[in-house]
């Protein structure tokens, strides 16, 4: 045992050395020396709530072919050139990797006078938990000497907007508050060349804006954003569900139809987008001096009740329900052509618009949203007569899109936090549906950078408050392994191995002599389970402090790490992890297997059982292969087991498929079908959608993976996805086809049963090879078209 402990310490020391090397990388030399400064309103403390405008006039002899600049702010900015919105950012990061966006302004410039203007806002203590902040500031740096003319310095002008204040009303946990805007105080026209800014102030130059690695790293360590700018697409609000106090003209709000609210009137409108969305809301209105306008946003309406968790019922139904949600409020100045756009996007299906006029009528000229999201494009296709399966695919894709803006996050309405448990599933949806790995790479980088000195990562990142879920650090290793399997990018994965070693080093500190874990600190969340001795998401622990679920997660991580180290890392680590895995596997079999129940228990006392532990036993091989199908059948049939939530069903379905039961996949989708019956347009956070807090959680989008991986059978057999294995599980399906993106092109499959024969067409992209496993028999596949009749 002393020798093992000595080896563990030695490995940790080596790992720490490698981590130091990884984080000591120097950025590539800049082609152009930066000379811009971070600027802010003179004398501003920088930590208070505030909205600021910055302006700079430049004159050009001709329109340039390119005019690239690097721009960033704290908290956020909206950049305009000659009144046109050209960039929103920065993409969320942390102080050690604070993103700047590189934007080409040339398409918006013209000969003569031009105005570069920015709105910068800091929500201070009201900001989302995902928003890290140092202080209010803005920077813009030209990429070349010609662009240096607009570098931020004292030549810029700045003013603080006094019209805004944070909304005091209800707001969702971890997300930001709404805003109150007094249009009487609002500065308008500030994006225009001809605007008079003579009364604006000269900004303070706080300190130099420098890329990460140049200088001492004070303040924000600037790194170029590795992701694309977010999509912005105007989106009409679909339906008027209720109107109180007014007769609404036909076409409103789906069309731009003026709505006149008479003087001294209170009007309430309930609007329905028909599906959940993320959007900046835009309101154009005129007149109505002193009128108040309240815009409230909700995922759904709630049934009226006084006790217990509030029920939501069918999401399409509004009668007899009440509206609970975040708000923005406006006070009209009475002028024509008033315009308002939210500082940040809102999540809603339903909007309640309340207008109270005074002595003057008010006209709503237009009201619509501007959808925003990561610019994923759906490339995967599914052709089937099963309309329900198509709907599951559509809802899952919408859920995935609404949970991806600058980072993946758990839910858009509430937390907006990039939790590892959710993110692993979301990244796979991106691979299988969009063929896009950019946000996944960004996520892996961010989580890797969140690691604490103990070696474990944060459970979610970016975040302005700490939270550690050790099991999520193990899922991070799984996420890295997924990337290795589905992307041909060994250098990236190799660069992350020091972090994997640090995580496993953390867990080794809590392993007992037999390899099982004891009293792992922090929040040992595994899944949201009702009852069954699960406490706040924690799987039960035995008297010795061990948990089968946590031990099996660690075993899984050892297996992933050993495989990556063997191919990309160090033989010593690979051997160490293989040995640790084998020891732990034998311990799990001895400690948790209940021969009477033919199931794995959750503790050594064998007094509680779960779908979770038994699913992981199959996935890790802790259960011998000859037991897989029996365990799988009991996972489905034994209602006394602690049940997996919609999140952990991802692992349960993988296990059942591995056990040879994948032909029944469609029968496992009950929770998703229940959501659809309740009118959800995205997947709920919890299995009981009646009381689920969030109506949009992408950890439930796993069918968007398994439609392709389990039913159509498409998977990566070896790292890099160069060898493709196709093992369809068609069940009762007799005609289905589909396509999914691959780094080298598209994978197309089609299965048609005719006259007792299966006609199978498979097309593999170039520079790949593959095999079809059909009823246990292997058929070799080549790049290009493959036609089989079986």
N, C-alpha and C positions, 0 to 999 in steps of 0.2 A: 504493500500500500504506500509506503514511503517513496518507493521508486516511482509509482504512478503520480503521486503528488509532485515530486520533483520534476517529472516530465511535463506535467501540466503547467507548472510555473515557468519552465524553460520555454514551452510553446507560447505562453502568454507574453513572455519577454520578447521573443522573436516577432510575435504578432504586433506588439506595441511598436517595435522598431519599424516594421513594414508600414504601420499606420502613420508613423511620423514621416516616413519617406513620401507616402501618398499625399499627405496634406502639406508638404513642403514644396510642391510643384510651383515653378515660376510661370507666370503668364507669358505668352508670346510677346516679343517686343512690339510695341505699338509703332505703326508706320508713321504716325503723326503725334507729336507730343501734345498732351492735353493741357489746356490753359484755362478752362472754364472753372468757375467757382460754384459751390452750392450757395444759393441766395435765399433770403427770406425777408419778410417785412421788417423794417428797421425797429429794433428794440423789442421785437416779439419774443416771448419766452419759448415759443415753439411747441409747447406740450398741451396747449389748450385747444378746444374745439374752434375751428375756423375755416373759412373759405376765402381764398385769395386769388386775385387775377394778376398775371404778369404779362407785360407787353414789350415788344421790341420792333421798331420800324427799320427796314433796310431798303436800299434802292439798288436796282439791278439794271445794267445796260441792256441785257437780253435775258431771255429765259434759259437757264442752264439745262444741259442734258441730264445731269444728276446733281443732287444737292442733299447729301446724306448727313444726318445728324444723329447723335446719341442722346436720349432724353430719359430722365427719371425724376421721381419725386417721392416724398414721404408725407402723407400716406399714399395719395394717388393724384393723377393728373388727367386732364383732357386737353390735348394739344390741337390748336387751330392754326390754319394758314389762310389768310384772306377770307375769313369767316367759315372755312370748310373744316370740319372735324377730320383730322388725319391720324390720330393715334390716341388710344386709351391705355393707361398702364400705371405703374409698371406691373408686370406679372409678379405675383406674390412670391416672396423669398424670405430670407432672414438677413441679419446684419453681416454675416460672413459671405453671403452670396446675394447681394442686393441687385436686382435686375435693372438693366437699362434696355430700352428698345432702340433699335436702329431703324430710322425711317427716312425714306427718300422724299424730300419735300418738293422736288422739281415739278411734278405734275400740277402742283397747286400755285406755283410762283408765276410771275409775269414781269415783263419789262416795266421799269419805273418803280413806284412805291409798293412795298409789300409789308404786311403786318404778321408777325409771329406772336401768337397769344396763347396763354395757358391758364386753365382753371386748376388750382391745386387745393385739395381739401384734406383736413385732418379731423377725424372723428374722435380723437383723444380717448377718453374713458368709455365712449359709446361705440368704439370701433369693434368689428368682429374679432373674436378670439384668434382667428387665422391671420389677423393683420398685426404684424410686428412693426414697431415704430421706434425711431430715435428722437426726431423732432420734425416739425414742419420745415420743408425745404424743397427747392426746385433746382434742377441742373439741366443744361443743354449744351452739348459739345459738338462742334463740327468735325467731320471726319477728315477734312483737308484744310489747307490754308484758305481757300476761297470761302469755305463754310465757317471759318473762325469768326467771321463778322457777326455771327449771332450767338457766340458763346455767352453764357450767363456771367454777368459781372455788373458793375454799377451803371452800365449804360442802359440797363433794363429799367422799366418802371413797374411799380407794384402798388396794389391797394387791397385792403381787406373788405370783403363784402359783409355788410351789416344786416342783410335781409334774412339770413338763415339762423335758425337755432334748432337744437335737437328736439325731437318730439318727446313729450313726457309720457306718452301712453304706452300700452302693452307692446312688447317686442319679444321675438323668439330668442331662446337661449343661444348664446354664442354668436348670433348674427347682429348686425348693427341696428340702431334705432332708425326710425324715419326722420323726416325733417319738416319744420314749419318755415314757410317762406312768405314774408310780407312783401308783396309786389310793389308797395309804395316806396320801399327802401331799395329795391333791386336796381343795380347798375345794369343798363342795357346798352347794346351796341359796342361793347368793349372789344369785340373781335374784329371791328371794322378799321380799315386804314384811316378813315377820316375822323375817327373818334378823338375827342379832345382829352388827352391824358395829362394836361399841364398841372393838374392838382394832385396827381399821383406822386408817390414818394420814390426815393432812390433806395434800393434794397441794401441790406447788410450782406457783405461777402463773408460767409461763415468760415469756410476753408476750401481748399482746392478739391475739385472732383477728380478722383484718380481711380483707374482700374485696379482691381484687386492685385496685390503683390507689388504695387509701386508705392513707395513711401512706407509709412508706419502703419497703415491700415486703420487710421482713426476714422470713426464714424461709419459710413456705409462702405463696405467692400464691394465695389461695382463690378458686376459680371454681365456680359451680354446675354440677354434673354435667349435661352435655347429653344424656345417654342414660338409658334406663329401667333400673330395678333388674333384676337377673338373675332368670331363672326358677328356682324351687325346687319340684321335684316328686318325691315319694317313688317309689322304683323298686325293686321286688323283684329279688333275684338269681335268675336263672332256673333254673340246673341244677347239681346235684352231679355232678362228673365222676369223682372218686376219693375214697375214704375209707380211710385207713390207721389201724389201731389202734382202730376203733370201728364198730359197726353203727349207721347213721344212720336215724332214724325217717322214715317216708314223709312227703313234703310239704316237708321241709327242703331248701333254704332258701327255696323259692318262697313258702311259707306260713309264718306265725308259729307254728312248732312247736318246743317246747323240746328242746334237745339236752343230755343229761347226760353229762359226761366224768367217769368214775370217778377216785378218788384214785390217785396214783402212776401216772399214765398219760400217754403221749405220743400225741397225735392229730394227723394231718395231713389236711386237707380241701382238695381242689381244686374251686373253684367257677367256674362259667362264666356270664357275663352273656348269652352268645350273640351279642351285638354289642358293639363298643367303646362306652364311655360316659365321661362326666365326672360325678363325683358326690362329695358328702361321704359318707363311710361312717359308719354308725351301728351301734354294738354295745351291746346290753343284756345283762347277765349278773349272776349271783348266786353267792355262795359262793366256794370255791376259794382260800382264804387262801394268798397267796404264789405262786399259779399265774402262769405267764407266757403271754401271748398275743401271737403275732406275726401281723400282717396284711401280706401282701405283694401287690403289684399289678404286673401285666404286660399289655402289649398282646397278647402271644402267648407261646408256649413255644418253646424253641430246640432244634435237633438237637444231640446231643452230638458235639463235635469238638475237636481240639486245635490245629489250624492254620487260617489264613486267616480270612476274615470268617465269622462264625457264620451258619449257615443257619436259616431259620425253618420252611420247608416249608409244608404245608397248615395254615392257622390253626385248623381244626376238629379236628386230630389232636393227641392228648396223650401217647400211649403212646411210651415210649422217649425222651421229651424232658425237658429240664431247665428249671427255673423261675429266671429272672433278673429282678430288679425291685426297686423301692424298697420300703421297709418302714415300718410303724408298730408299736410294741411297747407292751404294757401289763403292769402287775403288779397282780394282784387284791388287794383289801384284805379279802376274805372276806365282805363285807356283801351283803345282798340288794339288788336294784334298782340296781346300778351301771350308769352310762351313759357312753358315750364317743362323741363326734363329732369327726372330724378338724378341725383348725383351718382347713384349706384343702382344696379339692376335689382328688380323685385321678382319674387316667385309668386305666382298666382294661377288659379283657374278662375276664381271669382273675384270681382272687384265691386265694392260698394261705393258709389259716388253720391255724396251728400252735399247739396248746395243750399246755402241760406242767403237770400238776397235782402238788401235793405231797400232804400228808396229808388233804386235804379235797377232795371232788368239786366240780366247777364246772358250772353250768348256763348254757348260751347260751340266753337267753330270746328274743332276736331279733337278726337281722343283715340289714341292707338298706342301700341307697344313697339319697341324695337328689340326683337329677339337677339340674345347673345349666347354664345357658347363656344367651346373649343371647335375649330373648323374641321371636325371629322366629317367624312363622307362615307355613306354606307355603300360598300362594294360587294358585300356578300349578297347572294340571291337564294331564294327558296321557292321552288315550284311544287305545289301540292294542292290537292283538292280539299285538304283539311283547313277550312277557314279559321278554325279556332287556333290551330298551330301558327298560322300566319299572324293572327292577332297577338298571340303571345310574343312572337318575334318583334312586331311593331311596338308594342308596349315596352318591351325590354330595351329596344334601341332608344326610344324616347327617354326612358329612365336613365340609361347610360349617358345620353347627351346632356340631360339636365343636371347630372352630377359631375360635370367636367367643364370647369371654367378656370383657366390658368393652372389649376391643379385638379386632380380628382378630388372629390369630397363625398362624405357620407350622404348628405342631403342638402338641397339648396335653400329650403325655407328656414331651417333651424341652425345647424351648426356650421356647415360649410367647411368642415375640417377633413384633412386627408388622413384618414385612419388606415393603417396598413391592412387590417383584416378585410376591409371593403375594397381597398385599392388593388389587392392581388387579383380579385375577381374582375374588377373594372378593366385592368390592363389586358387580361385575356379576352374580354369582350372587344377591346380595341384591336387586338391582333386578328381575331376571327372575323370580325364584322367590317372593320375599316382598313385593316392592313397597315395601321399607323402605329408606330412605336414611340413617337416623339414625347408624348405626355408620360408614357411609362418610364422612359429613360430619365426624364426630369424628376419623376416621383422617386425612382431608385436613388438618384443623386441626392435629393432632398432628405430622404429618410436616412441614407448613409451619413449625411452631414449632421443629423440630429443626435447622434450617439453621445451618451453621457460618459464621463470618465470611467464609470464602472464597466462599460462595454456594451450595455443594453441601449437600444434606441428609444426615442420617444414613441409613444403609441400613435401619434399624429403629428404632422409637421407640414407647413409652418404653424406655429402656435405661440401666442404671447404668454401662455401659462403651461407649466410642465404637467405631463401625464405619462406614466409608464405602464404599459401592459406587456409583461415579459413574453407572453405567448405570441403577441403580434410581432415581436422581434424575430421569432422563429418563422412566422409566416413571411417575413421579409426575405429570409433565406430562400423560402419556397418561391417567392416572387422573382428573385434573382435567378434561380434555377429555371423558372418558366422562360425568362428572357433568353437564357442560354439555349434552351431547347427550340424556341420559335424564331430566334433572330441569329443571323450569322455575324456576330460581333464579339469575338473572343476577347479582344483587347479591353473592351468595356467591362466585361464580366471579371476578367483577371484583375482589373484595377479595384474591384469591390471585394476581393477575397480577404484583404486585411480586416475589413469590417465584419465579415462573416466570422472570422477567427475571434475577434473581440467579443462578439455576441456569445459564441459558444464558450469562450473563456469565462464569461459572466456566469453561465449556467453551471459550469464545472465546480464553482465555489459552493453550490448548494446540492451537489450530488452526494449520496450516501455511499457506503462501501460497495453496495450492490449496483450502483449506478442510478438508482431511482432518486428523484428530487425530493428535497425536504424543505418545507416552509419557504418557498421562493417569495421574495419580498415584492412590494408594489401591488397593483391590482391584477390578480390572475384571472381576468375575464376570459371566458371561452365562448359563451353564447348566452342569449337571453332565453332562459328556461323557466317556466312556471313550476314552482314546487319542487318535489323530488330532492330535497335537501340542497338544491342549488341556491346560493345566496348572492343576489346582485350580479348574476352572470358568472360566478365562480363555481367551478365543478367541485363536488364534495372532496374533502381530504380525509384520509384515515388518521388513526391515532399517531402514526409515525410521521405525519405531515406530508404524506405522498398522495398524489392524484394520478390515476391512470391516464386521464386526458392529457395532463401536462407531460407525463413521462412519454406518452406516445407522440406528442408534438415534438419533443426533444429528439426522439428516435428518428422521426421523419427528417428533421433538420440535419442530424448527423449523416443520414443517407444522402441527402442532397449535397451537403458539404463535401463528403468523401468523393462523390462522383465529380464535382467541379475541381477539387484539388488534384485528383488523379490525372485529369486531362490538362488543366491549366495552371495548377499551383505547385505545391511542394509535396514530394512523395512522403515526407515525414508527417505532414498534417493528414494526408489521405490515409496513411496507415493508422494514425492515431484515431481518426474519426471512425474508420472501419471497426477498430477494436472496441471503441466506446459504444458503437451501435450494436455490435454483437453481444456485448455484455448486457446492455440495457434490454435488448430483445429477449434474452433468456430470462432476465429478471421479471419482465412484464408477463411472460408466460407463466412463470412460477407464482407470481404475486397476485395476479388479478384474474386468471382463468378459473371459472367455476364449472367443474365437470358435471355437476348436477343440472345446472341451467343451460349448459353448453353455450355460455356467453362470458365475455369479459366483464368483471365488476369494475366499479369506479374506485374502490378502495380495497385494501388487503382484508378488511373485515367482511367483504362480500355481502354488503347489506343494501347496496344501491347499484342501479344499472342504467345505462343510457345508450341511445343510438349513437352518440358521439364517440364513446370509447370503442364500441364495436366496429364502427365505420373506420376509425383510425387503425384498429387492429388489422383489418383487411388491407388497407392502403400501405401500411408499413411492413406487412408480412409477419407481424407479431402473431397473427393467427396463421397456423399452417394452412397451406392451400386446400387441403382436403376438407377443411372446415368452413371455407369461405361461403359456399352456397347455403349451408345450414344457418350460419350466422346471419347472412343476408336475409333469409326468409324470416328469421326471428326478429330482425331489426324492423321489418315491415309489419309483422303480425302481432308482436307482443306490445299491447297498449300500455303495459305497466312501465315500460322504459321511459326515461326522460327523453322528450321528443326534441328533435332538431328544429330550430327556427328556419325561416326562409333563407337565412344566411348560411347556416351550417349544412343545409340540405345539399349545397354544392359538394361538400366532402362525402356526404352520405350517398349521393348519386354516383360519384366517382367510384366509391367502394362497391356499390351494388353492381355497377357495370364491370368492374374488375372481377367480381365474383361470378360473372357469366350471366347476369340477369338483365342486361341492357335492352333486350327486346321488349321489356315491360316499361321502358322509360316514360312513355306517354301516360301511363297509369299513375305515375308518381307526381303529377303536376297539380294535385288538388288545391294547394294553397294559392297557386297562380290563377286557377279557374275561379276560386272563391273571390279573389280580388276583382276579377272581371265581372262577376255577378253583381258586385257592389258598385260598379260603375267607375272603378279606378282607371285612370289613363296612364299611370305609372305604378310601380310595385311598392306596396307599403313596407314600412320598416319591420313590422311585427306580424306574426302569423294571424293574429286576430285583427283584421283590418277595421273592425268596428271601433276599436279603441286605440289603434296604432297612432303614436304621436305623429310621425312623419308619413306622408303619402308618397314619398319619393326617395327610395333607398336603392342604390344600384348594386348593393350586395345581394339583392334578389334577382339580378339580371342573368343569372347563370344559364337559363335555357338558351340564351343567345350564343353561348359557347356550345352547349351540349346538343343543340339541334344539328350542329355541324360535326362535333367530335364524337358524339354517341350515336345519333340516328344515322347520319350520313357516313360516320365512321372515320373522318379525316383527322389524322394526328401526326405529330412529329415523332419519328422513331429514334433519331439521333440528334445530338446538338447541332444547331444551325439550320434545322428543318430541311436539310439536303436529302435526307432519306424519309420518304413519306410512307406511313402505314395506314391502310384503309380497312377498317373493321366495322362494317355497317351493322346496326341493330334495328332492323326494320319492323319487327313485330308483325302486326297485321297489315302494314302498308304494302301495297302492290304497285304503286307508281309514284315516284318522288325523284326530284333532281334538285341540284343546288350547286352553287359556286362559292368559294371563299378565297380571299386574297392571300397570296404567298409572296415573300420578298422577291421572287423571280417572276411573278405573274399571277395567274389564277389557277386554282385547282377546281376542275369541273367533274361532277359525278352525276350519273343518272341510272336509276334502277327501275326496270319495268318487267312485271311478270306477265307473260303471254303464253297461253296453252301449256302451262306447267313448266315453262323455261324462263329463266331470268336473263333478260337482255341488259347487259351492263356496259356503260360507256364511261370511261375515265380519261380525263385529259390532265396531264401533269406539265408544269412549266419547265422551261429549259434548265439544263444543268442540275436536274434532280433525278432520282430513281425512287422506286417504291415497290410496295407489294400489297396485294389484296388478300385479306384473310376472310374466306367465305366458308362458314360452317366447319371451321378448324383446318381447312386446306389452304395452302399458300399458293398464290399466283403472282408471278413476277410482273412488274409494271415498268415501263420505260417512259422517258420524257416524251411528251406529245400524246397522240391519241392511242387509247387502248380499248379494244372492243372484245367483250367476252360473252359467251352464251353458256349458261350453267344450268 
